[in-house]
């Protein structure tokens, strides 16, 4: 597919929007960029996924650098989960070469629909420990919440579920180019006891490693157009910095509802496309 200057400009803008939303929600932006490239601009979903994975790496770098001093990222938990995520990512990158575009689109729709429902159902729940002197445990953590102007303590529950979800997230990440955060953030927040902001920041740290394995495989198969990828990465970097500045100012419940609304729209569009 030939990438003209006009098309590159459109991809840049799409990347900026995806980067801003990805930084706000810890999803890497791929969940928004893949539909834009596939449905809006007509890129085959394999190429859209490859471009998206390249931008996920850029988003991860920007968000990790921007939030490094806020203690939101749980590096210990992130490295534990990354083992399972990386294994799933490599398997997904290989599997993607043998799965049809229609199947991938329907899978994308199903994943995003489930995540949207779970996010809405648990939008009012907060995973915090009221006793600030409590021990967060080996994989838990604490951070200062600017929204409520107080310290937050949390413990990690259901680690086997988190590991299983991370493996699935890695697999889906490479298959669909969505970074894996779309699965990890809701699971960590809904069932594993992690506040949304900490889950989003930790996911942003992990998705860069996750995306690298899949992106290498796509590149090796000639599915990563350099000009389109460069335009998307530049846009995502700009959008990510905007999202980082807005993140502390947005209420957590509003973030969850925004996430659910966007995922619902994307799920519907991809399902319609996959059924044709």
N, C-alpha and C positions, 0 to 999 in steps of 0.2 A: 504494500500500500504506500503510495507516494504522499509524503507529508509536505504540503505547500506552506509558505509563510503564514497565510491566513489560518490554515488548520493548526499550525503550531501555536498561533496566538490564542485560538480557542482552547487548545489543550492547556496552555499556560493558565488561563482564567479558570478552567475547570479544576486544575490542580490547586489553585489558590483557595477555591471554595472547599474542596475536599480536605486540604491541609488544615484550614481553620476549624472545620467540624471535627476532623480527626484529632487535633490537639485538644479540643475542648472535651472530647469524650473518650480519648485513649484508644481509638480504634485504628489509627494509622491512615485514615482517609480512603483506603481501598474500597470499603463498603460503599462509598459514594462515587469514587472515580470509575470503578469497573462499569456500573450501569451507564454513566455518562459517555464513556468511550464506546461501549457495546451498543447501547440503545440509541444514544443521541448522535454519535459520529460514525457508526457503522463498522467499527473495528471488530474482527473476529474475537470471540471471548478469550481465546488463548493468548492473543497479542495484547488485549486489554489487561488480562491478568498479569502478563509479564511486565508491562509498563507500570501497572499499579504496584507490583512488588518492589520495583526500583524506587518508587516514590515513598513506599513504606519505610525503606531503609533511611531515606532522607528525613522523614518525619520523626522517626525514632531518635535520630541523632540530635535534631533540633529540640525536641521535648525533653530528652534526657539532660542535655546541657542547660536548658532553661529552668528545670526543676531540681537540679542537683543539690542545691542548698536548702531546699524546703523540707527535707526528710520525708517526702511523700512516697518516694520509691523504696520498696522493700527489696533490697538487693539479695538478701539471703533467700527469701522465698522465690524471687525471680530466677535465681540460678538453679534452684531445685526443680522448678517447673519447666525451665528451659530445656532440660535433658529430654523430657517427654515431648515437648513441643518440637524440638529439632528433629527427633526421630520421625514424628508425624509429617513434618515438612518435607523431608527427603522422599518419603513414601508417596506423598501427594504430588510432588513434582514429576515423579516417574509415572504415576497413575494417570495424570492429566493427558499424557500423550496418547492414551488408548480410550478416552471417554469422549462421546460426541458432545457438540456444543449445546444441543437441546437438553441433554441430561444435566450438564453443568448449570444451565440456566434454571432448570427446575430445582436442582439441589440448592442453588443460591437463594431462590425464593423460599424454599422450605426453612432453611437455616434462619434467614432474616425474620420470617413470620414468627417462629418459635421464640426468638430472642425478644421481639417486640412485645409479645404477650407476657412473657416473664417479667420484663422491665416494668410494664404498666401495673401488673399485679402486685409488685413489691416496691412501688414508687415511694411509699410513705415510710418504709422501714429504714432505720439507721443502725448500723453495726458498731456501736460504741460501748465502752465500759465506763460507767459513771465514776467508779473509784479510780482516781488518777494515780494512786500508789500501787495499783494492781500490777502483777507481773504479766506482761503480754505473751510470755512463753517464748519458745525457741524461734518460731517463725512469725510471731506477731510483731507489732510495732507501735510507735506513737509519733504524733506530729501536731503542729499548731494549726488549728482550723481558723482561717481568716474570716470565714463567714460568721462563725459564732464566737470568735475571739477567745478561744480557750484550747487547751491541749486535748487531744483525742487519743485514747488507748484502745487497741483492738487485739483480739486473738484469732488465730486461724483455726477453723474447724474443717472437718471432712477433707483432709489432705488427699486421700485416695481419689475422691471425686475431682479435686482440683487437678491432680495428675492426669486422670482420664480425660478431663475436658481439655487439658493442654495438648494431649496427643491428638485429639480430634481437631482442635484449633489449628495445630500445625499442618495437619492433613488438608483441612478445608482451606487454609491459607494458601498453600501451593496450588490446589485445584482451582481456586477462584480468584486468587490475587487480592485477598482482603485483609491480610496481616494477622489474622487470628484473634485480634482484640475483641472482635464482635462476639466471640464466644467466651473468651476468658473474663472480660470485664463483668458481664452480667452474672456468670457463674460465681466468681469470687465475691461479688457484692451480694447476690441473692442467697447463696447457700454456704459460703465459706467464711463468713464473718468479717469481710473486709469492707471498709467504707468506700464509697464510689470514687472519691478523689484519689485515694491511695491505690485502689484497683486500677484506675485509669493511668496513673503515673507509672506503676509497676508494669502494666501491660505495654505502655509506650517504650519502656526500656527493653522489654523482651522481644517485641515484634521485629526489631531490626535484625536480630540474630535469626529469628524464624524465617524472615523473608529472604535472607541471603541464600539459603540452601535452594529454595525454589527458583529464585531469580537466576542462579548459575545454570540450572538445568534448562530453563527457558532460553537463556542466551545461547547455550550450546546447541539448541535445536533451531536457532535462527529466528526466534519469535520475539526478539526484543529490538525494535527499531530505534536506533540511537537518537535521532532528531526528536522524535515524539517523546522518548523517555527524558531527554534533557529539558524539553519545554515543560513537561509535567513536574519534574523534580524542582525546577526553579519556582514554579507556581506554588507547589506544596511548601517549599521553604518559606516563602512570603506569607502564605496563609497560616502556617504553623506558628509563626511569631505573633500574628494577630490573635490567634486562638489562645495562646499562652497569656497574653495580656488580659483577655476577657475572662478567662477561667475563674479567677478568684472572685469575680464580681457577680457570677451567676449562681442562683440558688440550686442546690443539689437536685431537688425535686424537679425543677424546670429542666435541668440537664437530662434527667431520666425520661421525662415526657417528650423532650425534643428528640432524643435517641429513638424512642418508640415510634413517634410519628414518622420520622424519616425512614426507619426500617420498614414500616408498614407500606409506605408508598413504593419503596424500592422492591419489596417482595412482590407486590401486585404487578408492577411493570415487568419484572423478570419472569414471573409465572406466565403472563400473557405472551411474552416473547417466546418462552420455551415450549408453549403448547401449539405454536404455529407450525 
